[in-house]
Amino acid sequence: MTRRRRQFSPEFKDEAIRMVLEDDRTVAAVAREFDINASTLGSWVNRHRITSAQDEQQPVSGPQRARIRELERENAELREKLIFLKKAAAFFAAESR
């Protein structure tokens, strides 16, 4: 016996998410009220939080972008040095045995 998957409208999802976020109600309580699985509603709420957080991020300005590129270059250089130092340490540790 296969169970048919329920489909929910975007309005239904938005209302359930709004009740959790704005009314300070638990996911489980709202899920019971709407007769849906709590994990389903929880995933809707988490997805909404992630997308709204991404929407709120400010674009990076020119000087900040240049600083980020500089730090990424420095990070790559330090990683290369770390790899070299690890290899050197392994070489001298093997040589001293």
C-alpha positions in Angstrom: 0.0 0.0 0.0 1.7 3.2 -1.2 0.9 6.5 0.4 0.4 9.5 -1.9 2.6 12.4 -1.2 0.8 15.5 -0.1 1.4 18.8 -1.9 1.2 22.1 -0.1 0.6 25.5 -1.6 3.1 28.3 -1.1 0.5 30.2 0.9 -0.1 27.3 3.2 3.7 27.0 3.8 4.1 30.7 4.4 1.2 30.8 6.9 2.7 27.9 8.9 6.2 29.4 8.8 4.8 32.8 9.9 3.0 31.2 12.9 6.3 29.6 14.0 8.5 32.7 13.5 6.2 35.6 14.4 3.8 34.1 17.0 6.7 32.4 18.9 4.9 29.0 18.8 6.8 25.7 18.6 7.2 23.8 15.4 5.5 20.8 16.9 2.4 22.8 18.0 1.9 24.4 14.6 2.5 21.1 12.9 -0.2 19.5 15.0 -2.6 22.3 14.2 -2.0 22.1 10.5 -1.9 18.2 10.5 1.5 18.0 9.0 4.7 16.3 10.1 6.8 18.4 12.5 10.0 17.6 10.6 8.4 18.8 7.4 7.5 22.1 9.0 10.9 22.3 10.6 12.6 22.0 7.2 10.4 24.7 5.8 11.3 27.1 8.6 15.0 26.3 8.3 14.9 26.8 4.6 13.1 30.1 5.1 15.7 31.3 7.6 18.5 30.5 5.3 17.0 32.2 2.3 16.0 35.3 4.3 19.5 35.5 5.8 21.0 35.4 2.3 18.7 38.1 1.1 19.7 40.4 4.0 23.4 40.2 3.2 24.8 43.4 1.9 26.8 43.4 -1.4 30.6 43.7 -0.9 32.0 47.1 -1.8 35.1 47.7 -3.8 37.6 48.2 -1.0 36.2 45.2 0.9 36.4 43.1 -2.2 40.1 44.0 -2.7 40.8 43.2 1.0 39.1 39.8 0.6 41.2 39.0 -2.5 44.3 40.0 -0.6 43.4 37.8 2.3 42.6 34.9 0.0 46.0 35.2 -1.6 47.7 35.3 1.8 45.7 32.3 2.9 46.8 30.3 -0.2 50.4 31.3 0.4 50.3 30.2 4.0 48.7 26.9 3.1 51.6 26.2 0.7 54.1 27.1 3.4 52.3 24.8 5.8 52.4 21.9 3.3 56.1 22.5 2.8 56.8 22.6 6.5 54.9 19.4 7.1 56.9 17.6 4.4 60.2 18.9 5.8 59.2 17.8 9.3 58.4 14.4 8.1 61.6 14.2 6.1 63.8 15.1 9.1 61.8 12.9 11.5 62.4 9.9 9.1 66.1 10.8 8.8 66.8 10.9 12.5 65.6 7.3 13.0 
